[in-house]
Amino acid sequence: MALSTADLCDKYIESPARLKIAEPVFRDFGGVKGFSGPIETIRCFESNPMIRKTLGEAGEGRVLVVDGGGSKRVAIMGDMLAKMGVENGWNGIILNGCIRDSAIIAKLPIGVKALNTYPLKSAKTHPGERGEGRVLVVDGGGSKRVAWFLAVLAKMGVDNGWSGVIINGCIRDSAIIRTMPIGVKALSTYPLKSAKTHPGERSCTVAFAGVEFKPGDHVYADEDGILVSETEMTFDE
């Protein structure tokens, strides 16, 4: 039986376990309402390859916590990924983002908490596709540690009919890009390019709903809320 978050609060709220309580912003979608386990984390934005890869591994009773940036523009998990989590022994999934296929997920024996539902799945859009006069807006999370956009991508955008690119992040090859017939706005320049594929980060500290989720910490969730503790909590004396 899952441990009640209300009972855990009563016992541990003033203990050295450093109990943290998430803000009540999540809805329950899984067939299991009460779940707990050690935390594994992912940070991604409107993209789910890292979620798929992680849920494809042995969960061993863990809970996957995904910081999807709070986006409500796409669903970063559907029924296929939820089924993968069940098959590989994950106890639950907490998403700072949206899901879809909620009617199917509601019948699966796994805990799922998310902000809401949205019917559109995440998709990859890039300058290699036909632009047809569109402007590509890229949320790079405001990072100034790598350059998200290079001259070769700008040329690809020109060749494929994109009108412009707006990047919440950095570019490089700015002297070359300046000569190209395409609009480019970015925060700044940086000489180091990003990795060719960036599905997200794993096993990193993520923070949302007023708390930090760290890999290896323990999370407890039910219909009353979500608790996070640095150590495992029980009712054993």
C-alpha positions in Angstrom: 0.0 0.0 0.0 1.3 3.5 -0.9 2.3 5.7 2.0 -0.2 8.6 2.5 1.4 12.0 1.9 -0.8 13.5 4.6 0.4 11.0 7.2 4.0 11.5 6.1 3.6 15.2 6.6 2.3 14.7 10.1 5.2 12.5 11.0 8.1 14.2 9.2 7.4 17.8 8.5 9.8 19.0 11.3 12.2 16.1 11.1 15.8 16.1 9.8 14.5 14.3 6.6 14.1 17.8 5.2 10.7 17.1 3.7 9.6 19.4 0.8 6.1 19.8 -0.5 5.4 20.6 -4.1 2.9 23.3 -5.1 -0.5 21.8 -6.0 -0.3 22.3 -9.8 -0.5 18.7 -11.0 -3.3 16.4 -12.0 -3.5 12.6 -11.7 -3.7 10.6 -14.9 -2.3 7.1 -14.2 -4.2 4.1 -13.0 -2.2 4.2 -9.8 -2.8 7.3 -7.6 -0.3 6.6 -4.8 3.3 5.9 -5.8 6.8 6.5 -4.5 10.4 5.6 -5.1 13.9 7.0 -5.7 14.1 9.8 -8.2 15.6 9.8 -11.7 15.4 13.2 -13.5 15.2 14.6 -17.1 15.2 18.1 -18.3 13.9 18.6 -21.8 11.6 21.1 -23.7 8.9 20.1 -26.1 10.9 17.0 -27.1 10.8 13.4 -25.7 13.7 11.3 -27.0 15.4 11.3 -23.6 12.1 10.3 -22.0 11.7 7.4 -24.4 15.3 6.3 -23.8 15.0 6.4 -20.0 11.7 4.6 -19.8 13.1 1.9 -22.0 15.6 1.1 -19.3 14.9 -0.9 -16.1 13.1 1.4 -13.7 13.7 -0.8 -10.6 10.9 0.9 -8.7 12.1 4.5 -9.4 10.0 7.5 -10.3 10.9 9.5 -13.4 10.6 13.3 -12.8 10.6 15.3 -16.1 11.0 19.0 -16.2 9.4 19.9 -19.5 9.7 23.6 -18.9 6.0 23.9 -18.0 5.1 23.9 -21.7 1.4 23.4 -22.6 1.9 23.6 -26.3 2.7 19.9 -26.9 2.4 16.6 -25.1 5.7 15.1 -24.3 4.3 11.7 -23.2 1.5 9.5 -24.6 0.3 6.0 -23.9 3.2 4.2 -25.7 5.7 5.7 -23.3 3.5 5.1 -20.3 3.2 1.4 -21.3 7.0 1.3 -21.7 7.3 2.6 -18.1 5.0 -0.2 -16.9 6.8 -2.9 -18.8 10.2 -1.8 -17.4 9.3 -1.4 -13.8 8.9 2.3 -13.2 6.6 3.2 -10.3 5.6 6.5 -11.6 6.2 9.6 -13.8 5.9 13.2 -12.8 5.9 15.7 -15.7 6.2 19.5 -15.6 4.4 19.5 -18.9 1.5 17.8 -20.7 0.5 14.3 -21.7 -2.0 12.9 -24.2 -3.9 9.6 -24.6 -5.1 10.2 -21.0 -8.0 7.7 -21.3 -5.6 4.9 -22.0 -3.0 6.0 -19.5 -5.8 6.0 -16.8 -6.1 2.3 -17.2 -2.4 1.5 -16.9 -0.8 0.3 -13.5 1.5 3.2 -13.1 1.4 6.6 -11.4 1.3 9.6 -13.7 1.1 13.3 -12.7 1.3 16.1 -15.2 0.1 19.7 -15.6 -2.6 18.9 -18.1 -3.5 17.1 -21.4 -2.8 18.3 -24.9 -3.6 16.4 -28.1 -0.6 17.5 -30.2 2.6 15.4 -29.7 6.0 16.9 -29.7 7.6 17.3 -33.1 11.0 18.3 -34.5 11.0 21.4 -36.7 14.3 22.5 -38.2 15.8 24.6 -41.0 16.2 21.5 -43.2 12.4 21.4 -43.7 10.6 23.7 -46.2 10.1 27.1 -44.5 7.6 28.6 -46.8 8.2 32.0 -45.4 7.9 31.0 -41.8 10.0 32.2 -38.8 11.6 29.5 -36.7 11.5 30.4 -32.9 13.9 28.4 -30.8 13.8 28.3 -27.0 17.3 27.4 -26.0 16.5 28.0 -22.4 18.5 31.3 -22.4 21.8 29.3 -22.3 25.0 31.2 -23.1 27.2 28.2 -22.6 27.0 26.9 -26.2 26.0 28.2 -29.7 22.7 26.7 -30.9 22.9 28.2 -34.4 25.8 28.1 -37.0 26.4 29.5 -40.5 25.7 26.1 -42.0 22.2 26.1 -40.4 21.6 29.7 -41.5 22.5 28.7 -45.1 20.1 25.8 -44.8 17.4 28.2 -43.7 18.0 30.4 -46.7 18.0 27.4 -49.1 14.7 26.1 -47.7 12.8 29.4 -47.7 12.8 30.4 -44.0 12.2 34.1 -43.4 14.1 34.2 -40.1 15.2 32.6 -36.9 14.7 33.9 -33.4 16.8 32.1 -30.7 16.6 32.3 -27.0 20.3 31.4 -26.8 23.5 32.1 -28.7 24.8 31.8 -32.2 28.3 31.6 -33.7 29.8 32.4 -37.2 28.1 35.7 -36.8 30.3 37.5 -39.5 29.2 34.9 -42.1 25.5 34.9 -41.0 25.5 38.7 -41.3 26.0 38.4 -45.0 23.1 36.0 -45.6 19.6 37.0 -46.7 17.8 35.8 -43.6 16.8 37.4 -40.4 18.5 36.1 -37.2 18.0 37.4 -33.7 19.7 35.8 -30.7 20.9 36.7 -27.2 24.6 36.8 -28.1 27.4 35.0 -29.7 29.5 32.1 -28.3 32.3 30.2 -30.1 31.5 26.7 -28.8 28.8 24.8 -30.8 26.2 22.6 -29.1 26.1 18.9 -29.6 24.5 17.8 -32.8 21.7 16.1 -30.9 20.3 17.6 -27.7 17.4 15.5 -26.6 17.7 16.8 -23.1 19.7 16.3 -19.8 19.5 13.4 -17.5 20.3 12.8 -13.8 20.5 16.6 -13.1 18.8 18.6 -10.4 15.5 20.0 -11.7 13.3 22.6 -9.9 9.6 23.3 -10.4 6.4 23.6 -8.3 8.5 25.2 -5.6 10.8 22.3 -4.9 14.0 20.7 -6.2 14.1 17.1 -7.4 17.5 15.5 -7.2 18.5 12.1 -8.5 18.5 9.6 -5.7 16.2 11.6 -3.4 12.8 10.0 -2.7 9.5 11.2 -3.9 6.0 10.3 -2.6 2.9 11.1 -4.5 -0.9 10.5 -4.1 -4.1 12.4 -4.6 -3.2 14.9 -1.9 0.1 16.0 -3.4 3.8 15.4 -3.9 6.5 15.2 -1.2 10.3 15.0 -1.7 12.8 13.8 0.9 16.5 13.4 0.9 16.1 10.1 2.7 13.5 7.3 2.5 10.5 7.8 4.8 8.6 5.0 6.5 6.3 4.6 9.5 8.6 2.2 11.2 9.7 3.3 14.6 
